[in-house]
Amino acid sequence: MIYITLFICFISSILLTPLVKKLAFKVGATDKPNHRKVHQKIMPRLGGLAIYLSFILGMIILRPDSPYTMPIILGSSVVIITGILDDILELSAKIKFLAQIVAASIVVIWGGVHVEFINLPFGGQVDFGYLSIPLTIIWIVGVTNAINLIDGLDGLAAGVSSIALITISGMAIIMGDGFVTTVASLVLASTLGFLFYNFHPAKIFMGDTGALFLGYIISVLSLLGFKNVTVISFIVPVIILGVPISDTFFAIIRRIVNKKPLSAPDKSHLHHCLLRLGFTHRQTVLIIYAMAAFFGLMAIIFSQAKLLGGFFLILVLLIVIELIAEAIGLVGKNYRPLMKMMRVLLVTTVRNR
């Protein structure tokens, strides 16, 4: 039944997207070109509605028996309504942020999705206590916005989200978590159907409706799938979401360095930097897909690694991320602390010989 339902979600998304496209033009949910945008013509957004409706259809058919089902559906509905209103009316950042907190609170407080403590590798544990709920809400809101921030090229957010969902569902299968496997697979099938119209050259954008929904679902599923209260299980979802999280992290650093508000938009995200290096639209998207797949693979390896191997892998990942950020100018053209240090060490080594 699950495979038939996944096929239904995929086909439904393909059939619904053209209808949502017509609706987007009728209600004025369009994206106009400006100095920050890559596209050159007015594009319909609201595409995420097709993903959501296909996902809900799958949930109605399968009716997964879990205490998390209704909180996830209700929370994602709040996010979808927020996204629709934003795609049409362009809501303020404060209103969107408040709505995201409400959606996160639904699964955290009603659904009980939060990590109360983590076991340390060398014994003992860290008990979050009263911070458990706010920290979980921060995670959900943070990941939701991270996915939204990378939604800057045709098929980028949908593709990166799909890769994250493949990783989450794959690891859920390994761990025998049927609910996470089911929900992640339904969202994946629905997203792939939409990607049929969203890959370059896109016929429709997912808009905040889709980016916020995918970010929300992925953030919640990552908590459910790796809720084993160990340091390793706590780090795995961070690795899976390495591309959007690192892009968001360096965006924050960039704005602090340039003394700009954290909410200030710019044209220096990962995809912008790759485009400036001369890569085409399609090449840039495929490169970021490859990065997302690399992080997904590393997450799987990390989950199976022993303690020292895991820490070594994290160290290598952090170095690779920093070197890539410096090489493409993710923070700024002159921001190259690690590369400069490596150059000094290399020169010193050569001189000593």
PyMOL commands that set and color helices and strands:
alter all, ss='L'
color gray80, all
select helices_A, chain A and resi 2-27+48-62+69-89+93-110+129-149+156-175+178-198+207-225+231-240+242-257+270-276+281-304+307-328+337-352
alter helices_A, ss='H'
color red, helices_A
select strands_A, chain A and resi 30-31+43-44+117-119+125-127
alter strands_A, ss='S'
color yellow, strands_A
deselect
rebuild
show_as cartoon
